Structure formats: structure tokens, C-alpha cells
Amino acid sequence: MRHFILASHSRFAEGIYASVKLIVGEQERVTILNAYVEQGEDFKKRVERLMNTFNEKDEIIVITDILGGSVNNEFMNYLKRENFYLSTGMNLPMLIELFVQEKTENDTKKLLENVTKIGSESVLFCNSLFSKSDEEDF
């Protein structure tokens, strides 16, 4: 069974998931992990406890906020675990596509390659788009 963990510094994961729910509805098997919200929390232990709730056959898809950040780095420790998939650079287009495609795409690696590409391609400088389309009109 596939499980999803959206993890970020502070409440970013919680907020972006609220937007996901508004657009595509409540999703099953989603865990939100807001890091460093409570004073003195041991994030490493929180991740460890969460990861221990899954069995070996479960597919675990983790999406984090930023490469090289402490949240992503903590999950990097699980890359050798079977059926564990980690992607970073979480954004709304990426998550919408993840939850739409996951219902029909059985190949998890392909699913994450697709949604990561969509997430990356959705980051644009709109002024440049406007200027380029203006030039094409002439």
C-alpha cells in the first residue's frame, strides 16, 4: 500500500496540503510532518517513530520542502530502505499531479519522475513569458 508523507520546516506542508484538498479533495494515507514547530522537539525521533509505523511491503513516498535542509536530510537516511521514495522541492502543481496520477500509475518511480518534472516546469518567471509572447505577436 502506498503512503505519503509531506514534510517541511514549520507549517508549510500543512498549508500546501490544505490547498491540495481544496483542489483535488481529501487524500488517503497522507501524513503531514511539520518540523520544528514545538520548542525542543527531537525531529529525528519523530521521523523514526513515523517510519516504524510502516511495514516492509508498504511504499512510502516522502515529499520535502528543500534539498539540503534538515527535514530532507533526515529522510535521506532511509534511501536504502526498500519501497522508499524521496523527492524534494515540494510545490502545489507537483502535489496535485501526484495525487491525480497515483490513482492510475502503478510504477512509483515513473510516477515520481513525472510529478517532479511537472513541479520543476511549473516554476516560471512570468515577466519573461509575457515579453516572449509579445515578441511572437509581432
N, CA, C and O atoms as a MOPAC input file, in Angstrom:
PM7 MOZYME 1SCF
protein

 N      0.84000 1    -1.17800 1     0.00000 1
 C      0.00000 1     0.00000 1     0.00000 1
 C      0.88800 1     1.24500 1     0.00000 1
 O      1.90900 1     1.28800 1     0.68600 1
 N      0.50000 1     2.23600 1    -0.75900 1
 C      1.24800 1     3.49700 1    -0.82300 1
 C      0.85100 1     4.41400 1     0.32400 1
 O     -0.32300 1     4.54900 1     0.66900 1
 N      1.86100 1     5.03300 1     0.89600 1
 C      1.65300 1     6.04600 1     1.92500 1
 C      2.43700 1     7.28800 1     1.52000 1
 O      3.49000 1     7.19500 1     0.88900 1
 N      1.91700 1     8.43700 1     1.88700 1
 C      2.53300 1     9.70800 1     1.52500 1
 C      2.87000 1    10.48400 1     2.78300 1
 O      2.06600 1    10.56600 1     3.71200 1
 N      4.06300 1    11.05100 1     2.80500 1
 C      4.47500 1    11.93900 1     3.88700 1
 C      4.86400 1    13.26300 1     3.24300 1
 O      5.75100 1    13.31400 1     2.39200 1
 N      4.19800 1    14.32300 1     3.65300 1
 C      4.56500 1    15.67500 1     3.23000 1
 C      5.25900 1    16.31000 1     4.42600 1
 O      4.64200 1    16.50200 1     5.47400 1
 N      6.53800 1    16.63600 1     4.27400 1
 C      7.33500 1    17.10000 1     5.41100 1
 C      8.03100 1    18.41400 1     5.08200 1
 O      8.57200 1    18.59800 1     3.99100 1
 N      8.00300 1    19.32200 1     6.05200 1
 C      8.60400 1    20.63500 1     5.81400 1
 C      9.01900 1    21.29400 1     7.11700 1
 O      8.66500 1    20.84800 1     8.20800 1
 N      9.77700 1    22.36100 1     6.97000 1
 C     10.07500 1    23.23800 1     8.08900 1
 C      8.79700 1    24.01800 1     8.41000 1
 O      8.10700 1    24.49900 1     7.51000 1
 N      8.50100 1    24.13200 1     9.67500 1
 C      7.31100 1    24.83000 1    10.16400 1
 C      6.04100 1    24.23100 1     9.55600 1
 O      5.93800 1    23.01000 1     9.43800 1
 N      5.09200 1    25.05200 1     9.17500 1
 C      3.77500 1    24.54800 1     8.75900 1
 C      3.54600 1    24.59000 1     7.24300 1
 O      2.40200 1    24.56500 1     6.78800 1
 N      4.61400 1    24.65300 1     6.47500 1
 C      4.47900 1    24.69900 1     5.01900 1
 C      3.73100 1    23.47900 1     4.49100 1
 O      2.82200 1    23.62100 1     3.67300 1
 N      4.09700 1    22.28500 1     4.94600 1
 C      3.44600 1    21.05200 1     4.46900 1
 C      1.95600 1    21.06700 1     4.79600 1
 O      1.13000 1    20.67200 1     3.97300 1
 N      1.62400 1    21.51200 1     5.97300 1
 C      0.21900 1    21.59100 1     6.39100 1
 C     -0.55800 1    22.56000 1     5.49900 1
 O     -1.66900 1    22.25700 1     5.06400 1
 N      0.02300 1    23.70600 1     5.23600 1
 C     -0.64000 1    24.71500 1     4.41700 1
 C     -0.81100 1    24.29300 1     2.97100 1
 O     -1.87800 1    24.48700 1     2.38900 1
 N      0.22700 1    23.71800 1     2.38700 1
 C      0.13100 1    23.31600 1     0.98500 1
 C     -0.84200 1    22.15200 1     0.83500 1
 O     -1.53600 1    22.05000 1    -0.17700 1
 N     -0.89800 1    21.27300 1     1.83900 1
 C     -1.85300 1    20.16700 1     1.76300 1
 C     -3.29300 1    20.69100 1     1.86500 1
 O     -4.19900 1    20.11000 1     1.26800 1
 N     -3.51300 1    21.76700 1     2.60300 1
 C     -4.84400 1    22.38700 1     2.64900 1
 C     -5.24700 1    22.85100 1     1.24900 1
 O     -6.40800 1    22.71300 1     0.86400 1
 N     -4.31100 1    23.39300 1     0.49400 1
 C     -4.58800 1    23.80100 1    -0.88700 1
 C     -4.85800 1    22.59700 1    -1.77600 1
 O     -5.75300 1    22.63900 1    -2.62000 1
 N     -4.09500 1    21.52700 1    -1.59500 1
 C     -4.32900 1    20.28800 1    -2.35300 1
 C     -5.75200 1    19.80000 1    -2.11800 1
 O     -6.45600 1    19.45200 1    -3.06600 1
 N     -6.17600 1    19.77200 1    -0.85600 1
 C     -7.52700 1    19.29600 1    -0.52400 1
 C     -8.59700 1    20.16800 1    -1.16500 1
 O     -9.63000 1    19.66100 1    -1.60200 1
 N     -8.36000 1    21.46300 1    -1.22600 1
 C     -9.31300 1    22.37800 1    -1.85300 1
 C     -9.47700 1    22.05800 1    -3.33500 1
 O    -10.58000 1    22.15200 1    -3.87300 1
 N     -8.39100 1    21.68200 1    -3.99100 1
 C     -8.41100 1    21.47100 1    -5.43800 1
 C     -8.80100 1    20.04900 1    -5.82800 1
 O     -9.63300 1    19.86500 1    -6.71600 1
 N     -8.21900 1    19.04200 1    -5.18200 1
 C     -8.48100 1    17.64800 1    -5.58500 1
 C     -9.14000 1    16.80800 1    -4.49500 1
 O     -9.36900 1    15.61400 1    -4.68700 1
 N     -9.44300 1    17.41800 1    -3.36200 1
 C    -10.13400 1    16.69800 1    -2.29800 1
 C     -9.18500 1    16.00700 1    -1.32900 1
 O     -7.98000 1    15.90500 1    -1.56100 1
 N     -9.76800 1    15.54200 1    -0.24900 1
 C     -9.02300 1    14.81400 1     0.78700 1
 C     -8.40100 1    13.56400 1     0.18200 1
 O     -9.03900 1    12.86600 1    -0.60600 1
 N     -7.17800 1    13.28700 1     0.54400 1
 C     -6.46400 1    12.11900 1     0.03200 1
 C     -6.26500 1    11.10600 1     1.15800 1
 O     -6.19300 1    11.46900 1     2.33200 1
 N     -6.18000 1     9.84500 1     0.78400 1
 C     -5.97700 1     8.78500 1     1.76800 1
 C     -4.49100 1     8.56700 1     2.01300 1
 O     -3.66100 1     8.82800 1     1.14200 1
 N     -4.17300 1     8.09200 1     3.18800 1
 C     -2.82200 1     7.67500 1     3.56400 1
 C     -1.79600 1     8.80100 1     3.44800 1
 O     -0.67300 1     8.58300 1     2.99500 1
 N     -2.18900 1     9.99800 1     3.85900 1
 C     -1.28800 1    11.15400 1     3.84100 1
 C     -0.96500 1    11.54700 1     5.27800 1
 O     -1.85800 1    11.71000 1     6.10900 1
 N      0.31800 1    11.69400 1     5.55200 1
 C      0.77500 1    12.17600 1     6.85100 1
 C      1.48700 1    13.50200 1     6.63400 1
 O      2.33500 1    13.62900 1     5.75100 1
 N      1.13600 1    14.48000 1     7.44500 1
 C      1.77900 1    15.79000 1     7.39100 1
 C      2.77100 1    15.86200 1     8.54000 1
 O      2.43400 1    15.55700 1     9.68400 1
 N      3.98400 1    16.26400 1     8.23000 1
 C      5.01200 1    16.37700 1     9.25600 1
 C      5.55800 1    17.80000 1     9.24900 1
 O      6.34700 1    18.17600 1     8.38100 1
 N      5.12100 1    18.58600 1    10.23700 1
 C      5.59400 1    19.96100 1    10.40800 1
 C      6.78200 1    19.93300 1    11.36500 1
 O      6.62300 1    19.60300 1    12.54000 1
 N      7.95100 1    20.26900 1    10.88000 1
 C      9.15700 1    20.19600 1    11.70900 1
 C      9.40900 1    21.50100 1    12.45200 1
 O      9.14600 1    22.59100 1    11.94400 1
 N      9.92200 1    21.35900 1    13.65700 1
 C     10.40400 1    22.47300 1    14.47000 1
 C      9.31300 1    23.47300 1    14.85200 1
 O      9.57300 1    24.66500 1    15.01300 1
 N      8.11300 1    22.97300 1    14.99200 1
 C      7.00200 1    23.82800 1    15.40200 1
 C      6.98100 1    23.95800 1    16.92600 1
 O      6.64100 1    25.00900 1    17.46800 1
 N      7.34900 1    22.88000 1    17.59900 1
 C      7.34300 1    22.88500 1    19.06500 1
 C      8.76500 1    23.02900 1    19.59600 1
 O      9.70800 1    22.43400 1    19.07400 1
 N      8.89000 1    23.82800 1    20.63800 1
 C     10.18300 1    24.07500 1    21.27100 1
 C     10.81600 1    22.76200 1    21.73600 1
 O     10.16800 1    21.95800 1    22.40600 1
 N     12.07000 1    22.55400 1    21.38100 1
 C     12.82700 1    21.41600 1    21.88700 1
 C     12.46000 1    20.06000 1    21.31000 1
 O     12.87400 1    19.03700 1    21.85600 1
 N     11.70600 1    20.01700 1    20.23900 1
 C     11.31800 1    18.72300 1    19.67300 1
 C     12.53000 1    17.99900 1    19.09200 1
 O     13.47500 1    18.62600 1    18.61500 1
 N     12.48500 1    16.69300 1    19.13800 1
 C     13.53300 1    15.86500 1    18.54400 1
 C     12.99800 1    15.35000 1    17.21300 1
 O     12.31700 1    14.32600 1    17.16200 1
 N     13.31100 1    16.06700 1    16.14100 1
 C     12.76100 1    15.73400 1    14.82900 1
 C     13.20500 1    14.35300 1    14.37000 1
 O     12.42300 1    13.61200 1    13.77600 1
 N     14.44000 1    14.01100 1    14.63900 1
 C     14.95500 1    12.70000 1    14.24600 1
 C     14.10700 1    11.58400 1    14.85300 1
 O     13.77800 1    10.61400 1    14.17100 1
 N     13.75700 1    11.71500 1    16.12000 1
 C     12.92900 1    10.69500 1    16.78200 1
 C     11.51200 1    10.67700 1    16.21600 1
 O     10.90700 1     9.61200 1    16.09600 1
 N     10.98200 1    11.84200 1    15.87100 1
 C      9.64500 1    11.88100 1    15.26200 1
 C      9.63200 1    11.12300 1    13.94400 1
 O      8.71300 1    10.35000 1    13.67500 1
 N     10.64800 1    11.34400 1    13.12800 1
 C     10.74500 1    10.65200 1    11.84200 1
 C     10.90200 1     9.15500 1    12.07400 1
 O     10.25100 1     8.34900 1    11.41000 1
 N     11.74700 1     8.79300 1    12.99600 1
 C     11.97800 1     7.38100 1    13.30500 1
 C     10.68400 1     6.69500 1    13.74900 1
 O     10.36500 1     5.60200 1    13.28100 1
 N      9.94900 1     7.33500 1    14.64500 1
 C      8.66300 1     6.76400 1    15.10700 1
 C      7.69000 1     6.60900 1    13.94500 1
 O      7.02600 1     5.58100 1    13.81900 1
 N      7.60800 1     7.62600 1    13.10300 1
 C      6.70900 1     7.57300 1    11.95300 1
 C      7.11200 1     6.44900 1    11.00500 1
 O      6.26200 1     5.66900 1    10.57500 1
 N      8.37700 1     6.36000 1    10.68200 1
 C      8.84000 1     5.32900 1     9.75000 1
 C      8.60800 1     3.92400 1    10.30000 1
 O      8.39100 1     2.98600 1     9.53300 1
 N      8.65100 1     3.77800 1    11.59900 1
 C      8.41900 1     2.46900 1    12.21800 1
 C      6.95400 1     2.04000 1    12.18000 1
 O      6.64600 1     0.89200 1    12.50200 1
 N      6.05100 1     2.93000 1    11.79600 1
 C      4.63200 1     2.55500 1    11.70800 1
 C      4.31400 1     1.82100 1    10.40900 1
 O      3.23500 1     1.24400 1    10.27200 1
 N      5.23800 1     1.83800 1     9.46200 1
 C      5.00600 1     1.19500 1     8.16800 1
 C      5.63700 1    -0.18700 1     8.14900 1
 O      6.65700 1    -0.43000 1     8.79500 1
 N      5.00600 1    -1.10000 1     7.38800 1
 C      5.62400 1    -2.41800 1     7.24600 1
 C      6.53300 1    -2.43300 1     6.02000 1
 O      6.53100 1    -1.49400 1     5.22400 1
 N      7.30100 1    -3.49500 1     5.87700 1
 C      8.31100 1    -3.57700 1     4.81500 1
 C      7.72600 1    -3.51900 1     3.41000 1
 O      8.39300 1    -3.05600 1     2.48500 1
 N      6.50600 1    -3.97400 1     3.23800 1
 C      5.90300 1    -4.00500 1     1.90300 1
 C      5.24700 1    -2.68600 1     1.51600 1
 O      4.94000 1    -2.46700 1     0.34500 1
 N      5.03000 1    -1.81100 1     2.48700 1
 C      4.42800 1    -0.51200 1     2.19300 1
 C      5.36400 1     0.32400 1     1.33100 1
 O      6.57700 1     0.33600 1     1.54000 1
 N      4.78500 1     1.01700 1     0.36300 1
 C      5.52500 1     2.02300 1    -0.39100 1
 C      5.37900 1     3.34100 1     0.35800 1
 O      4.27200 1     3.75700 1     0.69900 1
 N      6.49000 1     3.97900 1     0.60400 1
 C      6.48600 1     5.24000 1     1.33700 1
 C      7.03600 1     6.31600 1     0.41000 1
 O      8.19100 1     6.26200 1    -0.01200 1
 N      6.19500 1     7.28700 1     0.10400 1
 C      6.59100 1     8.41200 1    -0.74400 1
 C      6.68300 1     9.64200 1     0.15300 1
 O      5.69600 1    10.06500 1     0.75400 1
 N      7.87700 1    10.20400 1     0.23100 1
 C      8.10400 1    11.38900 1     1.05200 1
 C      8.41800 1    12.55600 1     0.12500 1
 O      9.27600 1    12.46300 1    -0.75300 1
 N      7.70600 1    13.65400 1     0.34200 1
 C      7.97100 1    14.88700 1    -0.39500 1
 C      8.36900 1    15.93600 1     0.64300 1
 O      7.62600 1    16.19800 1     1.59000 1
 N      9.54900 1    16.53300 1     0.45600 1
 C     10.03000 1    17.53600 1     1.40200 1
 C     10.15200 1    18.89900 1     0.72500 1
 O     10.02100 1    19.02800 1    -0.49300 1
 N     10.40700 1    19.90200 1     1.55000 1
 C     10.40600 1    21.26900 1     1.04800 1
 C     11.68600 1    21.69300 1     0.33400 1
 O     11.61100 1    22.38700 1    -0.68000 1
 N     12.85800 1    21.29800 1     0.83200 1
 C     14.08100 1    21.84700 1     0.23800 1
 C     15.25600 1    20.86700 1     0.34100 1
 O     15.52000 1    20.29100 1     1.39600 1
 N     15.93800 1    20.70300 1    -0.77000 1
 C     17.12700 1    19.85900 1    -0.82300 1
 C     18.20900 1    20.45400 1     0.06900 1
 O     18.48200 1    21.65400 1     0.01600 1
 N     18.81700 1    19.61200 1     0.88200 1
 C     19.88500 1    20.07000 1     1.76200 1
 C     19.39600 1    20.59500 1     3.09200 1
 O     20.19700 1    20.85000 1     3.99100 1
 N     18.08500 1    20.76200 1     3.23200 1
 C     17.52500 1    21.19100 1     4.50400 1
 C     17.49100 1    20.03200 1     5.49400 1
 O     17.58000 1    18.86900 1     5.10100 1
 N     17.36700 1    20.34800 1     6.75500 1
 C     17.40200 1    19.31200 1     7.79100 1
 C     16.26200 1    18.30800 1     7.66300 1
 O     16.43400 1    17.14100 1     8.01400 1
 N     15.11500 1    18.73200 1     7.17300 1
 C     13.98100 1    17.81200 1     7.00200 1
 C     14.31700 1    16.78400 1     5.93100 1
 O     14.18200 1    15.58100 1     6.15600 1
 N     14.75100 1    17.24900 1     4.77700 1
 C     15.12600 1    16.33700 1     3.69900 1
 C     16.30700 1    15.45900 1     4.11400 1
 O     16.32400 1    14.26000 1     3.84000 1
 N     17.28100 1    16.05900 1     4.77000 1
 C     18.46100 1    15.29800 1     5.18800 1
 C     18.09900 1    14.15200 1     6.12300 1
 O     18.70000 1    13.08100 1     6.04900 1
 N     17.13400 1    14.36100 1     6.99200 1
 C     16.72200 1    13.28800 1     7.90300 1
 C     16.13000 1    12.11300 1     7.13000 1
 O     16.39700 1    10.95500 1     7.45200 1
 N     15.34000 1    12.40600 1     6.12800 1
 C     14.74700 1    11.32800 1     5.33100 1
 C     15.76700 1    10.67100 1     4.40100 1
 O     15.55800 1     9.53700 1     3.96900 1
 N     16.85700 1    11.35400 1     4.08700 1
 C     17.91000 1    10.75100 1     3.26200 1
 C     18.45500 1     9.48200 1     3.91500 1
 O     18.95000 1     8.59000 1     3.22700 1
 N     18.36200 1     9.40500 1     5.23400 1
 C     18.83000 1     8.22000 1     5.95800 1
 C     18.06000 1     6.95800 1     5.59800 1
 O     18.50800 1     5.85500 1     5.91200 1
 N     16.91800 1     7.09700 1     4.94700 1
 C     16.06600 1     5.94600 1     4.63300 1
 C     16.13600 1     5.54200 1     3.15800 1
 O     15.38400 1     4.66900 1     2.72600 1
 N     17.01500 1     6.15500 1     2.39300 1
 C     17.07000 1     5.87700 1     0.95300 1
 C     17.36000 1     4.41200 1     0.62100 1
 O     16.96300 1     3.93200 1    -0.44000 1
 N     18.02800 1     3.71800 1     1.49100 1
 C     18.33400 1     2.30700 1     1.22400 1
 C     17.18100 1     1.38200 1     1.60400 1
 O     17.21900 1     0.18700 1     1.31300 1
 N     16.17800 1     1.92400 1     2.24000 1
 C     15.02100 1     1.11400 1     2.62200 1
 C     14.23300 1     0.75300 1     1.35800 1
 O     13.99100 1     1.60100 1     0.49900 1
 N     13.84600 1    -0.49600 1     1.26500 1
 C     13.06500 1    -0.94700 1     0.11700 1
 C     11.71700 1    -0.23000 1     0.08900 1
 O     11.10500 1     0.00100 1     1.13100 1
 N     11.26600 1     0.11800 1    -1.10600 1
 C      9.97000 1     0.78000 1    -1.32100 1
 C      9.89300 1     2.17100 1    -0.69900 1
 O      8.80700 1     2.64100 1    -0.35700 1
 N     11.03500 1     2.82600 1    -0.55200 1
 C     11.08600 1     4.18100 1    -0.01800 1
 C     11.48900 1     5.12400 1    -1.14700 1
 O     12.46200 1     4.87800 1    -1.86000 1
 N     10.72900 1     6.20500 1    -1.29800 1
 C     10.96100 1     7.16900 1    -2.37500 1
 C     10.96000 1     8.57100 1    -1.78100 1
 O     10.04200 1     8.94000 1    -1.04800 1
 N     11.98300 1     9.34600 1    -2.09400 1
 C     12.12900 1    10.68900 1    -1.54600 1
 C     12.27400 1    11.68900 1    -2.68000 1
 O     13.11700 1    11.53300 1    -3.56300 1
 N     11.44300 1    12.71000 1    -2.64200 1
 C     11.51000 1    13.79200 1    -3.61500 1
 C     11.47800 1    15.10500 1    -2.84000 1
 O     10.90700 1    15.17200 1    -1.75100 1
 N     12.08100 1    16.13300 1    -3.39200 1
 C     12.13500 1    17.40900 1    -2.69000 1
 C     11.76900 1    18.55300 1    -3.63400 1
 O     11.65600 1    18.36300 1    -4.84500 1
 N     11.58800 1    19.73500 1    -3.06400 1
 C     11.16800 1    20.88900 1    -3.85800 1
 C      9.65300 1    20.97400 1    -3.95400 1
 O      9.11300 1    21.43100 1    -4.96100 1
 N      8.97700 1    20.53600 1    -2.91500 1
 C      7.51600 1    20.45800 1    -2.89100 1
 C      6.87100 1    21.75900 1    -3.36300 1
 O      7.19700 1    22.84600 1    -2.88700 1
 N      5.93500 1    21.61400 1    -4.32400 1
 C      5.11200 1    22.74600 1    -4.73100 1
 C      3.71200 1    22.24400 1    -5.09800 1
 O      3.49300 1    21.04000 1    -5.23500 1
 N      2.78500 1    23.16000 1    -5.25300 1
 C      1.38500 1    22.78900 1    -5.46000 1
 C      1.14800 1    22.01300 1    -6.75400 1
 O      0.47100 1    20.98500 1    -6.70700 1
 N      1.66500 1    22.44300 1    -7.90600 1
 C      1.43800 1    21.65400 1    -9.12300 1
 C      1.95200 1    20.21800 1    -8.98900 1
 O      1.31700 1    19.27700 1    -9.46600 1
 N      3.08000 1    20.06300 1    -8.35100 1
 C      3.66500 1    18.73900 1    -8.13700 1
 C      2.72700 1    17.85400 1    -7.31100 1
 O      2.49300 1    16.69800 1    -7.66300 1
 N      2.19400 1    18.39300 1    -6.22400 1
 C      1.32900 1    17.60000 1    -5.34900 1
 C     -0.01400 1    17.29500 1    -5.99600 1
 O     -0.53400 1    16.18900 1    -5.85100 1
 N     -0.57300 1    18.25200 1    -6.69900 1
 C     -1.83900 1    17.99300 1    -7.40000 1
 C     -1.64200 1    16.83900 1    -8.37300 1
 O     -2.44300 1    15.90500 1    -8.41200 1
 N     -0.58600 1    16.91000 1    -9.14700 1
 C     -0.31000 1    15.85700 1   -10.12700 1
 C     -0.03000 1    14.52400 1    -9.44400 1
 O     -0.45000 1    13.47700 1    -9.93700 1
 N      0.66600 1    14.55000 1    -8.32800 1
 C      0.95300 1    13.32700 1    -7.57600 1
 C     -0.33200 1    12.61000 1    -7.19700 1
 O     -0.46500 1    11.40500 1    -7.41000 1
 N     -1.27200 1    13.34800 1    -6.63800 1
 C     -2.49100 1    12.71000 1    -6.15300 1
 C     -3.47000 1    12.37100 1    -7.27300 1
 O     -4.32800 1    11.50700 1    -7.09500 1
 N     -3.35900 1    13.02600 1    -8.40900 1
 C     -4.17900 1    12.66400 1    -9.56900 1
 C     -3.60200 1    11.41500 1   -10.23700 1
 O     -4.32700 1    10.45700 1   -10.50400 1
 N     -2.30200 1    11.43000 1   -10.50500 1
 C     -1.66500 1    10.31800 1   -11.22200 1
 C     -1.53200 1     9.04800 1   -10.38900 1
 O     -1.52400 1     7.95000 1   -10.94400 1
 N     -1.43000 1     9.17500 1    -9.08500 1
 C     -1.17000 1     7.99400 1    -8.26200 1
 C     -2.30200 1     6.97900 1    -8.32200 1
 O     -2.10000 1     5.80500 1    -8.01200 1
 N     -3.46200 1     7.41200 1    -8.71000 1
 C     -4.60800 1     6.50200 1    -8.81700 1
 C     -4.49700 1     5.57700 1   -10.02500 1
 O     -5.11800 1     4.51500 1   -10.05200 1
 N     -3.70600 1     5.97400 1   -11.02500 1
 C     -3.59900 1     5.16700 1   -12.24800 1
 C     -2.18200 1     4.69200 1   -12.55700 1
 O     -2.01000 1     3.74400 1   -13.32400 1
 N     -1.17900 1     5.31900 1   -11.98500 1
 C      0.21800 1     4.93400 1   -12.26900 1
 C      0.72800 1     3.98200 1   -11.19000 1
 O      0.88900 1     4.37100 1   -10.03300 1
 N      0.97700 1     2.74500 1   -11.57300 1
 C      1.44100 1     1.73900 1   -10.62200 1
 C      2.94700 1     1.75200 1   -10.40700 1
 O      3.43000 1     1.28800 1    -9.37400 1
 N      3.68800 1     2.27700 1   -11.36700 1
 C      5.14300 1     2.33800 1   -11.26600 1
 C      5.51400 1     3.60100 1   -10.47600 1
 O      5.45200 1     4.71300 1   -11.00100 1
 N      5.89100 1     3.41700 1    -9.23000 1
 C      6.12800 1     4.55500 1    -8.34400 1
 C      7.29200 1     5.41600 1    -8.80500 1
 O      7.23000 1     6.64100 1    -8.70800 1
 N      8.34400 1     4.79800 1    -9.30100 1
 C      9.47800 1     5.58300 1    -9.79500 1
 C      9.04100 1     6.46400 1   -10.96600 1
 O      9.39800 1     7.64100 1   -11.02500 1
 N      8.28000 1     5.90600 1   -11.88200 1
 C      7.78200 1     6.67700 1   -13.02500 1
 C      6.85100 1     7.79200 1   -12.54900 1
 O      6.92100 1     8.91600 1   -13.04600 1
 N      5.98800 1     7.48500 1   -11.59300 1
 C      5.08300 1     8.48500 1   -11.01600 1
 C      5.87800 1     9.67400 1   -10.49500 1
 O      5.55800 1    10.82300 1   -10.79900 1
 N      6.90900 1     9.39800 1    -9.71300 1
 C      7.68300 1    10.48500 1    -9.11800 1
 C      8.52800 1    11.23000 1   -10.14200 1
 O      8.74600 1    12.43400 1   -10.00500 1
 N      8.99900 1    10.54100 1   -11.14900 1
 C      9.70900 1    11.23900 1   -12.22800 1
 C      8.76100 1    12.20500 1   -12.93700 1
 O      9.14000 1    13.33200 1   -13.25400 1
 N      7.52600 1    11.76000 1   -13.18600 1
 C      6.52800 1    12.61700 1   -13.84300 1
 C      6.18900 1    13.84200 1   -13.00400 1
 O      6.21400 1    14.96600 1   -13.50500 1
 N      5.87300 1    13.63000 1   -11.73200 1
 C      5.42300 1    14.75700 1   -10.90900 1
 C      6.57100 1    15.70300 1   -10.58200 1
 O      6.35700 1    16.90600 1   -10.43100 1
 N      7.78000 1    15.17700 1   -10.47100 1
 C      8.93000 1    16.04600 1   -10.23100 1
 C      9.17800 1    16.94100 1   -11.44300 1
 O      9.49700 1    18.12100 1   -11.29800 1
 N      9.03000 1    16.38000 1   -12.61900 1
 C      9.18700 1    17.16600 1   -13.85100 1
 C      8.12600 1    18.26700 1   -13.91500 1
 O      8.43600 1    19.41500 1   -14.23200 1
 N      6.88200 1    17.91400 1   -13.61500 1
 C      5.79500 1    18.90200 1   -13.63700 1
 C      6.04600 1    19.99700 1   -12.61200 1
 O      5.85400 1    21.17900 1   -12.90000 1
 N      6.47500 1    19.60800 1   -11.41500 1
 C      6.77700 1    20.59100 1   -10.38300 1
 C      7.87300 1    21.54400 1   -10.81300 1
 O      7.78200 1    22.75000 1   -10.58400 1
 N      8.89900 1    21.00700 1   -11.43300 1
 C     10.02000 1    21.81700 1   -11.89900 1
 C      9.59900 1    22.74900 1   -13.03300 1
 O      9.97100 1    23.92200 1   -13.05100 1
 N      8.83100 1    22.23000 1   -13.96400 1
 C      8.40200 1    23.03100 1   -15.11800 1
 C      7.39700 1    24.11700 1   -14.74800 1
 O      7.17300 1    25.04300 1   -15.52700 1
 N      6.79400 1    24.01300 1   -13.57400 1
 C      5.78500 1    24.99900 1   -13.18300 1
 C      6.39700 1    26.23500 1   -12.52700 1
 O      5.68600 1    27.19900 1   -12.24200 1
 N      7.69500 1    26.21500 1   -12.28700 1
 C      8.37100 1    27.36700 1   -11.70000 1
 C      8.85200 1    28.25100 1   -12.84700 1
 O      9.77200 1    27.89200 1   -13.58100 1
 N      8.21900 1    29.40600 1   -12.98600 1
 C      8.47900 1    30.29500 1   -14.12200 1
 C      8.56500 1    31.75000 1   -13.67600 1
 O      7.97600 1    32.13800 1   -12.66600 1
 N      9.28900 1    32.53300 1   -14.42400 1
 C      9.32500 1    33.97800 1   -14.25800 1
 C      8.33400 1    34.54300 1   -15.26700 1
 O      8.62200 1    34.59000 1   -16.46300 1
 N      7.18500 1    34.96500 1   -14.79800 1
 C      6.07400 1    35.34200 1   -15.67700 1
 C      6.38100 1    36.54700 1   -16.56100 1
 O      5.87600 1    36.62500 1   -17.68100 1
 N      7.19000 1    37.47800 1   -16.08900 1
 C      7.53500 1    38.63200 1   -16.91500 1
 C      8.20100 1    38.19500 1   -18.21000 1
 O      7.93100 1    38.74900 1   -19.27600 1
 N      9.07000 1    37.19900 1   -18.11100 1
 C      9.74200 1    36.69100 1   -19.30900 1
 C      8.75000 1    36.03700 1   -20.25300 1
 O      8.88600 1    36.15400 1   -21.47000 1
 N      7.77100 1    35.36100 1   -19.71600 1
 C      6.73900 1    34.74400 1   -20.55300 1
 C      5.96500 1    35.80300 1   -21.31300 1
 O      5.69500 1    35.66100 1   -22.50600 1
 N      5.61200 1    36.86900 1   -20.60500 1
 C      4.84300 1    37.94500 1   -21.21100 1
 C      5.64900 1    38.61100 1   -22.32100 1
 O      5.12400 1    38.85900 1   -23.40600 1
 N      6.89700 1    38.89600 1   -22.05800 1
 C      7.75400 1    39.54000 1   -23.05700 1
 C      7.92000 1    38.65800 1   -24.27900 1
 O      7.88000 1    39.14800 1   -25.40800 1
 N      8.10300 1    37.37700 1   -24.07000 1
 C      8.30300 1    36.45000 1   -25.17800 1
 C      7.03700 1    36.34600 1   -26.03400 1
 O      7.12300 1    36.32700 1   -27.26200 1
 N      5.87600 1    36.27800 1   -25.40300 1
 C      4.63400 1    36.16300 1   -26.17300 1
 C      4.33700 1    37.45800 1   -26.92000 1
 O      3.75800 1    37.42600 1   -28.00600 1
 N      4.73100 1    38.60400 1   -26.34500 1
 C      4.57000 1    39.88500 1   -27.04200 1
 C      5.39100 1    39.90400 1   -28.32300 1
 O      4.91400 1    40.35000 1   -29.36700 1
 N      6.62700 1    39.41800 1   -28.24000 1
 C      7.50400 1    39.39600 1   -29.40800 1
 C      6.95700 1    38.47500 1   -30.48800 1
 O      7.08300 1    38.76700 1   -31.67700 1
 N      6.35400 1    37.36900 1   -30.08200 1
 C      5.81800 1    36.41700 1   -31.04400 1
 C      4.58200 1    36.96600 1   -31.75400 1
 O      4.26300 1    36.54400 1   -32.86500 1
 N      3.88800 1    37.90600 1   -31.11300 1
 C      2.69600 1    38.50000 1   -31.71300 1
 C      3.04500 1    39.41700 1   -32.88800 1
 O      2.19400 1    39.69600 1   -33.73200 1
 N      4.30100 1    39.88700 1   -32.94100 1
 C      4.69200 1    40.83300 1   -33.99600 1
 C      5.43900 1    40.16900 1   -35.09500 1
 O      5.83700 1    40.82700 1   -36.05600 1

